[in-house]
Amino acid sequence: MATFQFDLVGPERILYSGPVDAVQLPGSEGEMTVLPGHAPVLTTLKTGMLVITESPQHGKRVLVRGGFAEINATSLTVIAERATPIEELTPAIIDADIAAAELQYDATDDYDRKIEIEGQIAQLREAKVALSF
């Protein structure tokens, strides 16, 4: 199967760099899957799970919280505001992120910002449920 280069950069470190079969992204306009030969796209990311497929039956999951992705036919680069591999996540970390988001929600009167934060909280709660499996 054809592959493409994928680089995932978080604020503290490079989390992934190498050839992959596919990457599923939590795009701000909706979930999207990047495959080799993808049309060029620049998109922002929302809070959600990024799923890296290295080969059939083998992959990794990373919780990202914002950022952007640059896609072209031969590569994908994700610059994440925050990114944590699923193996490093704990319910306590997610609970702290949910509490911080709830404080942001309470601190704003901007309706659109409240809707955005509600989505982040929902995604974090889904990630917490995924950890329990």
Beta strands, then each sheet from edge to edge (+ up, - down):
strand 1: 4-9
strand 2: 14-20
strand 3: 22-27
strand 4: 30-34
strand 5: 41-45
strand 6: 48-55
strand 7: 58-64
strand 8: 67-71
strand 9: 75-80
strand 10: 83-85
sheet 1: 2+ 1- 9- 8+ 5-
sheet 2: 4+ 3- 6+ 7- 10+
end
